């Protein structure tokens, strides 16, 4: 992550499974809070259900 001057202000290395778990949890939270139908109105895109299901299947 960089600030507006291009200076690195945070860096991390995580196993892919940790990142996948975090993404799935975040999208589950968004779906629970707003609902999949309201997602498009808020973010201008369809809720990524298929992509989320693919990620979920990759979890151990």
PyMOL Python script that loads the backbone (N, CA, C, O; Angstrom):
from pymol import cmd

cmd.read_pdbstr("""\
ATOM      1  N   UNK A   1       0.858  -1.162   0.000  1.00  0.00           N
ATOM      2  CA  UNK A   1       0.000   0.000   0.000  1.00  0.00           C
ATOM      3  C   UNK A   1       0.907   1.230   0.000  1.00  0.00           C
ATOM      4  O   UNK A   1       1.938   1.259   0.673  1.00  0.00           O
ATOM      5  N   UNK A   2       0.507   2.233  -0.761  1.00  0.00           N
ATOM      6  CA  UNK A   2       1.295   3.444  -0.861  1.00  0.00           C
ATOM      7  C   UNK A   2       0.438   4.663  -0.507  1.00  0.00           C
ATOM      8  O   UNK A   2      -0.776   4.668  -0.708  1.00  0.00           O
ATOM      9  N   UNK A   3       1.092   5.682   0.019  1.00  0.00           N
ATOM     10  CA  UNK A   3       0.382   6.942   0.215  1.00  0.00           C
ATOM     11  C   UNK A   3       0.454   7.722  -1.104  1.00  0.00           C
ATOM     12  O   UNK A   3       0.948   7.190  -2.098  1.00  0.00           O
ATOM     13  N   UNK A   4      -0.014   8.932  -1.131  1.00  0.00           N
ATOM     14  CA  UNK A   4      -0.055   9.697  -2.375  1.00  0.00           C
ATOM     15  C   UNK A   4       1.324  10.063  -2.918  1.00  0.00           C
ATOM     16  O   UNK A   4       1.442  10.422  -4.090  1.00  0.00           O
ATOM     17  N   UNK A   5       2.347   9.981  -2.111  1.00  0.00           N
ATOM     18  CA  UNK A   5       3.703  10.302  -2.565  1.00  0.00           C
ATOM     19  C   UNK A   5       4.419   9.057  -3.083  1.00  0.00           C
ATOM     20  O   UNK A   5       5.560   9.144  -3.536  1.00  0.00           O
ATOM     21  N   UNK A   6       3.769   7.917  -3.023  1.00  0.00           N
ATOM     22  CA  UNK A   6       4.402   6.698  -3.492  1.00  0.00           C
ATOM     23  C   UNK A   6       5.262   6.024  -2.449  1.00  0.00           C
ATOM     24  O   UNK A   6       6.009   5.102  -2.778  1.00  0.00           O
ATOM     25  N   UNK A   7       5.184   6.455  -1.195  1.00  0.00           N
ATOM     26  CA  UNK A   7       5.956   5.859  -0.122  1.00  0.00           C
ATOM     27  C   UNK A   7       5.205   4.650   0.429  1.00  0.00           C
ATOM     28  O   UNK A   7       4.028   4.750   0.777  1.00  0.00           O
ATOM     29  N   UNK A   8       5.886   3.513   0.506  1.00  0.00           N
ATOM     30  CA  UNK A   8       5.247   2.322   1.058  1.00  0.00           C
ATOM     31  C   UNK A   8       4.959   2.549   2.534  1.00  0.00           C
ATOM     32  O   UNK A   8       5.842   2.916   3.309  1.00  0.00           O
ATOM     33  N   UNK A   9       3.698   2.321   2.905  1.00  0.00           N
ATOM     34  CA  UNK A   9       3.314   2.533   4.301  1.00  0.00           C
ATOM     35  C   UNK A   9       2.882   1.239   4.981  1.00  0.00           C
ATOM     36  O   UNK A   9       2.677   1.210   6.195  1.00  0.00           O
ATOM     37  N   UNK A  10       2.742   0.163   4.196  1.00  0.00           N
ATOM     38  CA  UNK A  10       2.375  -1.125   4.778  1.00  0.00           C
ATOM     39  C   UNK A  10       2.701  -2.215   3.790  1.00  0.00           C
ATOM     40  O   UNK A  10       2.530  -2.038   2.583  1.00  0.00           O
ATOM     41  N   UNK A  11       3.165  -3.331   4.285  1.00  0.00           N
ATOM     42  CA  UNK A  11       3.485  -4.474   3.443  1.00  0.00           C
ATOM     43  C   UNK A  11       3.252  -5.740   4.248  1.00  0.00           C
ATOM     44  O   UNK A  11       3.434  -5.760   5.465  1.00  0.00           O
ATOM     45  N   UNK A  12       2.849  -6.794   3.556  1.00  0.00           N
ATOM     46  CA  UNK A  12       2.606  -8.057   4.242  1.00  0.00           C
ATOM     47  C   UNK A  12       2.718  -9.206   3.254  1.00  0.00           C
ATOM     48  O   UNK A  12       2.442  -9.041   2.066  1.00  0.00           O
ATOM     49  N   UNK A  13       3.117 -10.348   3.739  1.00  0.00           N
ATOM     50  CA  UNK A  13       3.112 -11.574   2.948  1.00  0.00           C
ATOM     51  C   UNK A  13       2.274 -12.579   3.712  1.00  0.00           C
ATOM     52  O   UNK A  13       2.539 -12.864   4.880  1.00  0.00           O
ATOM     53  N   UNK A  14       1.257 -13.119   3.043  1.00  0.00           N
ATOM     54  CA  UNK A  14       0.340 -14.063   3.672  1.00  0.00           C
ATOM     55  C   UNK A  14       0.178 -15.277   2.775  1.00  0.00           C
ATOM     56  O   UNK A  14       0.302 -15.163   1.555  1.00  0.00           O
ATOM     57  N   UNK A  15      -0.097 -16.431   3.352  1.00  0.00           N
ATOM     58  CA  UNK A  15      -0.414 -17.596   2.522  1.00  0.00           C
ATOM     59  C   UNK A  15      -1.695 -17.310   1.724  1.00  0.00           C
ATOM     60  O   UNK A  15      -2.581 -16.595   2.193  1.00  0.00           O
ATOM     61  N   UNK A  16      -1.778 -17.869   0.538  1.00  0.00           N
ATOM     62  CA  UNK A  16      -2.942 -17.654  -0.313  1.00  0.00           C
ATOM     63  C   UNK A  16      -4.226 -18.053   0.404  1.00  0.00           C
ATOM     64  O   UNK A  16      -5.242 -17.373   0.255  1.00  0.00           O
ATOM     65  N   UNK A  17      -4.209 -19.129   1.171  1.00  0.00           N
ATOM     66  CA  UNK A  17      -5.418 -19.572   1.879  1.00  0.00           C
ATOM     67  C   UNK A  17      -5.909 -18.513   2.869  1.00  0.00           C
ATOM     68  O   UNK A  17      -7.115 -18.381   3.075  1.00  0.00           O
ATOM     69  N   UNK A  18      -5.011 -17.773   3.471  1.00  0.00           N
ATOM     70  CA  UNK A  18      -5.387 -16.701   4.398  1.00  0.00           C
ATOM     71  C   UNK A  18      -6.094 -15.575   3.650  1.00  0.00           C
ATOM     72  O   UNK A  18      -7.095 -15.037   4.124  1.00  0.00           O
ATOM     73  N   UNK A  19      -5.569 -15.226   2.486  1.00  0.00           N
ATOM     74  CA  UNK A  19      -6.177 -14.169   1.673  1.00  0.00           C
ATOM     75  C   UNK A  19      -7.547 -14.617   1.177  1.00  0.00           C
ATOM     76  O   UNK A  19      -8.505 -13.846   1.234  1.00  0.00           O
ATOM     77  N   UNK A  20      -7.653 -15.846   0.693  1.00  0.00           N
ATOM     78  CA  UNK A  20      -8.937 -16.370   0.211  1.00  0.00           C
ATOM     79  C   UNK A  20      -9.966 -16.357   1.336  1.00  0.00           C
ATOM     80  O   UNK A  20     -11.104 -15.937   1.125  1.00  0.00           O
ATOM     81  N   UNK A  21      -9.588 -16.804   2.511  1.00  0.00           N
ATOM     82  CA  UNK A  21     -10.500 -16.807   3.660  1.00  0.00           C
ATOM     83  C   UNK A  21     -10.994 -15.398   3.974  1.00  0.00           C
ATOM     84  O   UNK A  21     -12.179 -15.201   4.245  1.00  0.00           O
ATOM     85  N   UNK A  22     -10.102 -14.431   3.938  1.00  0.00           N
ATOM     86  CA  UNK A  22     -10.459 -13.043   4.225  1.00  0.00           C
ATOM     87  C   UNK A  22     -11.416 -12.491   3.169  1.00  0.00           C
ATOM     88  O   UNK A  22     -12.378 -11.801   3.509  1.00  0.00           O
ATOM     89  N   UNK A  23     -11.168 -12.782   1.911  1.00  0.00           N
ATOM     90  CA  UNK A  23     -12.045 -12.311   0.835  1.00  0.00           C
ATOM     91  C   UNK A  23     -13.433 -12.924   0.978  1.00  0.00           C
ATOM     92  O   UNK A  23     -14.435 -12.219   0.859  1.00  0.00           O
ATOM     93  N   UNK A  24     -13.500 -14.219   1.232  1.00  0.00           N
ATOM     94  CA  UNK A  24     -14.795 -14.899   1.397  1.00  0.00           C
ATOM     95  C   UNK A  24     -15.559 -14.300   2.574  1.00  0.00           C
ATOM     96  O   UNK A  24     -16.752 -14.018   2.463  1.00  0.00           O
ATOM     97  N   UNK A  25     -14.878 -14.108   3.695  1.00  0.00           N
ATOM     98  CA  UNK A  25     -15.539 -13.514   4.876  1.00  0.00           C
ATOM     99  C   UNK A  25     -16.071 -12.120   4.566  1.00  0.00           C
ATOM    100  O   UNK A  25     -17.184 -11.779   4.967  1.00  0.00           O
ATOM    101  N   UNK A  26     -15.289 -11.315   3.859  1.00  0.00           N
ATOM    102  CA  UNK A  26     -15.721  -9.950   3.535  1.00  0.00           C
ATOM    103  C   UNK A  26     -16.944  -9.956   2.633  1.00  0.00           C
ATOM    104  O   UNK A  26     -17.899  -9.222   2.886  1.00  0.00           O
ATOM    105  N   UNK A  27     -16.930 -10.770   1.588  1.00  0.00           N
ATOM    106  CA  UNK A  27     -18.089 -10.812   0.697  1.00  0.00           C
ATOM    107  C   UNK A  27     -19.303 -11.412   1.388  1.00  0.00           C
ATOM    108  O   UNK A  27     -20.429 -10.992   1.119  1.00  0.00           O
ATOM    109  N   UNK A  28     -19.104 -12.383   2.268  1.00  0.00           N
ATOM    110  CA  UNK A  28     -20.228 -12.914   3.052  1.00  0.00           C
ATOM    111  C   UNK A  28     -20.826 -11.815   3.923  1.00  0.00           C
ATOM    112  O   UNK A  28     -22.045 -11.723   4.068  1.00  0.00           O
ATOM    113  N   UNK A  29     -19.974 -10.993   4.493  1.00  0.00           N
ATOM    114  CA  UNK A  29     -20.431  -9.894   5.335  1.00  0.00           C
ATOM    115  C   UNK A  29     -21.215  -8.864   4.516  1.00  0.00           C
ATOM    116  O   UNK A  29     -22.258  -8.383   4.958  1.00  0.00           O
ATOM    117  N   UNK A  30     -20.719  -8.532   3.339  1.00  0.00           N
ATOM    118  CA  UNK A  30     -21.409  -7.580   2.461  1.00  0.00           C
ATOM    119  C   UNK A  30     -22.772  -8.146   2.052  1.00  0.00           C
ATOM    120  O   UNK A  30     -23.768  -7.424   2.066  1.00  0.00           O
ATOM    121  N   UNK A  31     -22.821  -9.425   1.690  1.00  0.00           N
ATOM    122  CA  UNK A  31     -24.086 -10.047   1.285  1.00  0.00           C
ATOM    123  C   UNK A  31     -25.077 -10.062   2.442  1.00  0.00           C
ATOM    124  O   UNK A  31     -26.268  -9.828   2.236  1.00  0.00           O
ATOM    125  N   UNK A  32     -24.608 -10.332   3.643  1.00  0.00           N
ATOM    126  CA  UNK A  32     -25.491 -10.359   4.812  1.00  0.00           C
ATOM    127  C   UNK A  32     -26.002  -8.961   5.149  1.00  0.00           C
ATOM    128  O   UNK A  32     -27.153  -8.796   5.551  1.00  0.00           O
ATOM    129  N   UNK A  33     -25.150  -7.965   4.986  1.00  0.00           N
ATOM    130  CA  UNK A  33     -25.537  -6.600   5.358  1.00  0.00           C
ATOM    131  C   UNK A  33     -26.444  -5.934   4.329  1.00  0.00           C
ATOM    132  O   UNK A  33     -27.448  -5.320   4.690  1.00  0.00           O
ATOM    133  N   UNK A  34     -26.092  -6.054   3.046  1.00  0.00           N
ATOM    134  CA  UNK A  34     -26.811  -5.333   2.003  1.00  0.00           C
ATOM    135  C   UNK A  34     -27.723  -6.222   1.162  1.00  0.00           C
ATOM    136  O   UNK A  34     -28.685  -5.742   0.562  1.00  0.00           O
ATOM    137  N   UNK A  35     -27.418  -7.514   1.120  1.00  0.00           N
ATOM    138  CA  UNK A  35     -28.141  -8.417   0.223  1.00  0.00           C
ATOM    139  C   UNK A  35     -27.524  -8.370  -1.161  1.00  0.00           C
ATOM    140  O   UNK A  35     -27.006  -7.342  -1.598  1.00  0.00           O
ATOM    141  N   UNK A  36     -27.590  -9.493  -1.834  1.00  0.00           N
ATOM    142  CA  UNK A  36     -26.980  -9.565  -3.158  1.00  0.00           C
ATOM    143  C   UNK A  36     -27.680  -8.649  -4.156  1.00  0.00           C
ATOM    144  O   UNK A  36     -27.026  -8.101  -5.044  1.00  0.00           O
ATOM    145  N   UNK A  37     -28.986  -8.471  -4.030  1.00  0.00           N
ATOM    146  CA  UNK A  37     -29.713  -7.627  -4.979  1.00  0.00           C
ATOM    147  C   UNK A  37     -29.352  -6.150  -4.819  1.00  0.00           C
ATOM    148  O   UNK A  37     -29.364  -5.413  -5.805  1.00  0.00           O
ATOM    149  N   UNK A  38     -29.035  -5.704  -3.617  1.00  0.00           N
ATOM    150  CA  UNK A  38     -28.670  -4.303  -3.401  1.00  0.00           C
ATOM    151  C   UNK A  38     -27.200  -4.032  -3.744  1.00  0.00           C
ATOM    152  O   UNK A  38     -26.795  -2.874  -3.854  1.00  0.00           O
ATOM    153  N   UNK A  39     -26.416  -5.073  -3.911  1.00  0.00           N
ATOM    154  CA  UNK A  39     -24.989  -4.937  -4.199  1.00  0.00           C
ATOM    155  C   UNK A  39     -24.771  -4.108  -5.463  1.00  0.00           C
ATOM    156  O   UNK A  39     -23.948  -3.193  -5.479  1.00  0.00           O
ATOM    157  N   UNK A  40     -25.514  -4.435  -6.523  1.00  0.00           N
ATOM    158  CA  UNK A  40     -25.332  -3.729  -7.798  1.00  0.00           C
ATOM    159  C   UNK A  40     -25.638  -2.238  -7.654  1.00  0.00           C
ATOM    160  O   UNK A  40     -24.919  -1.403  -8.201  1.00  0.00           O
ATOM    161  N   UNK A  41     -26.694  -1.904  -6.926  1.00  0.00           N
ATOM    162  CA  UNK A  41     -27.028  -0.506  -6.731  1.00  0.00           C
ATOM    163  C   UNK A  41     -25.951   0.254  -5.984  1.00  0.00           C
ATOM    164  O   UNK A  41     -25.719   1.435  -6.241  1.00  0.00           O
ATOM    165  N   UNK A  42     -25.296  -0.424  -5.061  1.00  0.00           N
ATOM    166  CA  UNK A  42     -24.278   0.235  -4.245  1.00  0.00           C
ATOM    167  C   UNK A  42     -22.920   0.286  -4.939  1.00  0.00           C
ATOM    168  O   UNK A  42     -22.217   1.292  -4.846  1.00  0.00           O
ATOM    169  N   UNK A  43     -22.542  -0.796  -5.640  1.00  0.00           N
ATOM    170  CA  UNK A  43     -21.207  -0.880  -6.238  1.00  0.00           C
ATOM    171  C   UNK A  43     -21.211  -0.907  -7.764  1.00  0.00           C
ATOM    172  O   UNK A  43     -20.142  -0.920  -8.375  1.00  0.00           O
ATOM    173  N   UNK A  44     -22.389  -0.917  -8.394  1.00  0.00           N
ATOM    174  CA  UNK A  44     -22.461  -0.840  -9.847  1.00  0.00           C
ATOM    175  C   UNK A  44     -22.092  -2.110 -10.587  1.00  0.00           C
ATOM    176  O   UNK A  44     -21.883  -2.077 -11.800  1.00  0.00           O
ATOM    177  N   UNK A  45     -22.008  -3.215  -9.893  1.00  0.00           N
ATOM    178  CA  UNK A  45     -21.684  -4.510 -10.502  1.00  0.00           C
ATOM    179  C   UNK A  45     -22.579  -5.574  -9.887  1.00  0.00           C
ATOM    180  O   UNK A  45     -23.108  -5.402  -8.789  1.00  0.00           O
ATOM    181  N   UNK A  46     -22.741  -6.680 -10.614  1.00  0.00           N
ATOM    182  CA  UNK A  46     -23.467  -7.808 -10.038  1.00  0.00           C
ATOM    183  C   UNK A  46     -22.646  -8.403  -8.896  1.00  0.00           C
ATOM    184  O   UNK A  46     -21.416  -8.367  -8.928  1.00  0.00           O
ATOM    185  N   UNK A  47     -23.326  -8.950  -7.888  1.00  0.00           N
ATOM    186  CA  UNK A  47     -22.618  -9.618  -6.801  1.00  0.00           C
ATOM    187  C   UNK A  47     -21.854 -10.799  -7.395  1.00  0.00           C
ATOM    188  O   UNK A  47     -22.426 -11.563  -8.173  1.00  0.00           O
ATOM    189  N   UNK A  48     -20.583 -10.967  -7.053  1.00  0.00           N
ATOM    190  CA  UNK A  48     -19.757 -12.017  -7.671  1.00  0.00           C
ATOM    191  C   UNK A  48     -20.009 -13.400  -7.055  1.00  0.00           C
ATOM    192  O   UNK A  48     -19.091 -14.012  -6.508  1.00  0.00           O
ATOM    193  N   UNK A  49     -21.231 -13.884  -7.144  1.00  0.00           N
ATOM    194  CA  UNK A  49     -21.603 -15.161  -6.530  1.00  0.00           C
ATOM    195  C   UNK A  49     -20.766 -16.312  -7.067  1.00  0.00           C
ATOM    196  O   UNK A  49     -20.233 -17.099  -6.284  1.00  0.00           O
ATOM    197  N   UNK A  50     -20.636 -16.430  -8.393  1.00  0.00           N
ATOM    198  CA  UNK A  50     -19.878 -17.552  -8.957  1.00  0.00           C
ATOM    199  C   UNK A  50     -18.416 -17.511  -8.520  1.00  0.00           C
ATOM    200  O   UNK A  50     -17.839 -18.533  -8.148  1.00  0.00           O
ATOM    201  N   UNK A  51     -17.834 -16.333  -8.570  1.00  0.00           N
ATOM    202  CA  UNK A  51     -16.431 -16.195  -8.174  1.00  0.00           C
ATOM    203  C   UNK A  51     -16.241 -16.514  -6.697  1.00  0.00           C
ATOM    204  O   UNK A  51     -15.260 -17.147  -6.306  1.00  0.00           O
ATOM    205  N   UNK A  52     -17.191 -16.067  -5.884  1.00  0.00           N
ATOM    206  CA  UNK A  52     -17.132 -16.341  -4.449  1.00  0.00           C
ATOM    207  C   UNK A  52     -17.253 -17.832  -4.179  1.00  0.00           C
ATOM    208  O   UNK A  52     -16.549 -18.367  -3.322  1.00  0.00           O
ATOM    209  N   UNK A  53     -18.133 -18.505  -4.897  1.00  0.00           N
ATOM    210  CA  UNK A  53     -18.290 -19.959  -4.738  1.00  0.00           C
ATOM    211  C   UNK A  53     -17.025 -20.698  -5.140  1.00  0.00           C
ATOM    212  O   UNK A  53     -16.660 -21.685  -4.502  1.00  0.00           O
ATOM    213  N   UNK A  54     -16.351 -20.240  -6.188  1.00  0.00           N
ATOM    214  CA  UNK A  54     -15.079 -20.851  -6.596  1.00  0.00           C
ATOM    215  C   UNK A  54     -14.048 -20.685  -5.483  1.00  0.00           C
ATOM    216  O   UNK A  54     -13.357 -21.639  -5.127  1.00  0.00           O
ATOM    217  N   UNK A  55     -13.945 -19.489  -4.939  1.00  0.00           N
ATOM    218  CA  UNK A  55     -12.999 -19.255  -3.833  1.00  0.00           C
ATOM    219  C   UNK A  55     -13.338 -20.119  -2.628  1.00  0.00           C
ATOM    220  O   UNK A  55     -12.454 -20.707  -2.006  1.00  0.00           O
ATOM    221  N   UNK A  56     -14.627 -20.190  -2.302  1.00  0.00           N
ATOM    222  CA  UNK A  56     -15.052 -20.971  -1.143  1.00  0.00           C
ATOM    223  C   UNK A  56     -14.658 -22.455  -1.287  1.00  0.00           C
ATOM    224  O   UNK A  56     -14.278 -23.106  -0.314  1.00  0.00           O
ATOM    225  N   UNK A  57     -14.759 -22.965  -2.513  1.00  0.00           N
ATOM    226  CA  UNK A  57     -14.385 -24.369  -2.753  1.00  0.00           C
ATOM    227  C   UNK A  57     -12.879 -24.598  -2.588  1.00  0.00           C
ATOM    228  O   UNK A  57     -12.446 -25.733  -2.392  1.00  0.00           O
ATOM    229  N   UNK A  58     -12.088 -23.539  -2.665  1.00  0.00           N
ATOM    230  CA  UNK A  58     -10.631 -23.668  -2.536  1.00  0.00           C
ATOM    231  C   UNK A  58     -10.173 -23.711  -1.065  1.00  0.00           C
ATOM    232  O   UNK A  58      -9.024 -24.039  -0.770  1.00  0.00           O
ATOM    233  N   UNK A  59     -11.085 -23.378  -0.166  1.00  0.00           N
ATOM    234  CA  UNK A  59     -10.710 -23.390   1.256  1.00  0.00           C
ATOM    235  C   UNK A  59     -10.526 -24.814   1.755  1.00  0.00           C
ATOM    236  O   UNK A  59     -11.283 -25.713   1.387  1.00  0.00           O
ATOM    237  N   UNK A  60      -9.516 -25.015   2.594  1.00  0.00           N
ATOM    238  CA  UNK A  60      -9.290 -26.370   3.136  1.00  0.00           C
ATOM    239  C   UNK A  60     -10.379 -26.766   4.115  1.00  0.00           C
ATOM    240  O   UNK A  60     -10.345 -27.868   4.662  1.00  0.00           O
TER     241      UNK A  60
END
""", "prot")
cmd.dss("prot")
cmd.show_as("cartoon", "prot")
cmd.util.cbc("prot")
cmd.orient("prot")
